[in-house]
Amino acid sequence: MKLRIEHALIVTMNDRDQVIEDGAVVVNGNRLEYVGPADGCPRQDGDRVIDGSRFIAIPGLIDAHNHSPANIFRGLMPARPLEIWRAYWRAALRACGDELFYVSALLGAMEMLKTGCTTNVDHFFGNQNSRYTGAGQAIRAMRDLGLRHVVALTVTDRAYESTIPIDAPKDDTSAEVSRMTSAETKDTQGWLDEIEAFIDELHDPDGLTTCCPGPSAVQRCTDDLLQGVAAISEQRGLPLHIHLAETKSQSLMGPRLYGTTLLKHLDDLGVVRPNLSTAHSLWIEPEDVEIIVERGATPVHNPASNLRLGSGLAPIPHFLAAGGRVALGADGACSNDSQNMFDAMRLAALIHNTRDHDFNHWITARQALSMTTRWGARAFGLDCGVLEPGRLADIVLLKRNTAAFTPLNDVVTQLVFCENGSSVDTVLVNGEIVVDGGRLTKVDEAAVLAEVNRLYDPLRPAIQNEMQDAAVMEPSLAEMYFQVFG
Ligand SMILES: [Zn+2]
């Protein structure tokens, strides 16, 4: 049976930026069969019909950088810069296992779907005691909810202390530093084998799942690992996702380890290709921007996280001025904390304005919406992010009779600057209705929330203990941080 949405205002995000005032969409299976004027729409008896006259239809939003295990740690982490914050966040993970990784992914995915996000890029690292560090649990959760997902398995094979600009950890911290290393790293071949097995077992492009390698960061991986994962992605036609220069401390590791920038080193290894997406891409040089754009790779902007951790402002206007295409992420819920892509879009379109007085460089609403739809899809090789025939049927219907859209002056501007996700009524992913009337169709939300509490409460002491252990590193990391900023 086909599904027909009639008389909606359609924001297609196609190459012509077409907005159709009285439009129709026909969904056949998991694909769009027709997108165009309502009066030219093919109609068949037996079609299921949605009256779209109350709705604005947009492509489902894409969260291009996230860490699903962070959803259970909202409000838990201290307000600190990334290096200190990360020590606590990684410590907290040591107390968690499969059951929590499953419900944590459910938590974030529920918020995403209800606020119009239909694809999540989960740069996953959980706990090495779990198979694939728990990534299979996140996949199960997102399949259960009907959220499309790219799961990039996070890998690192360098000792923690060699990845930060610290000369020698203090004696009293060395035990904790060693625990960080042993909790996260594994030998190069071990990771390559695990990634191959992970993809073989769980990659399901015809379903909702794309599996790919997600090297943690340039400075956290040996060259063998970086080239090994790039080869896997290339051979299998998969994306490759990595953190790049999120903080000033990280960027200093380029000259230290390689005598050049992190990005140039990655490019020297031949890894910067169209399938590469680089989360943050913040403390980088103008030449790095040019290389990323020339190679057709995609930076992923995470405005809320960069503000929350004091990391800085990514050179997003420079990427756009150079002709680059940028994707947008919420980042994990213990560095954002919202998983709402309308928040991310609004921030992306706002936070760069005060840095550049030349208003010609300001990010437009259309660019912000492109980051969250067609450019995000392109970065991960997904056939969604645009409403046009042949594409995957990932559609969001927003109510028009809300404050955000009344009166309606410019739909794209109002989507980015006025909407907060509360107008989302209906969401289709892969042709299936997963949100209907603002409610999730495939899980009982209240039951999930109760289950999260049931599983999380007994673990509170263990999580607190792990974070207390990590606290011993804070003075050294704080000293490093202040040194970095001179
Ligand atoms: Zn991240």
Residues whose N, C-alpha, C, O or C-beta is under 5 A from the ligand:
A	BS01	ZN	none
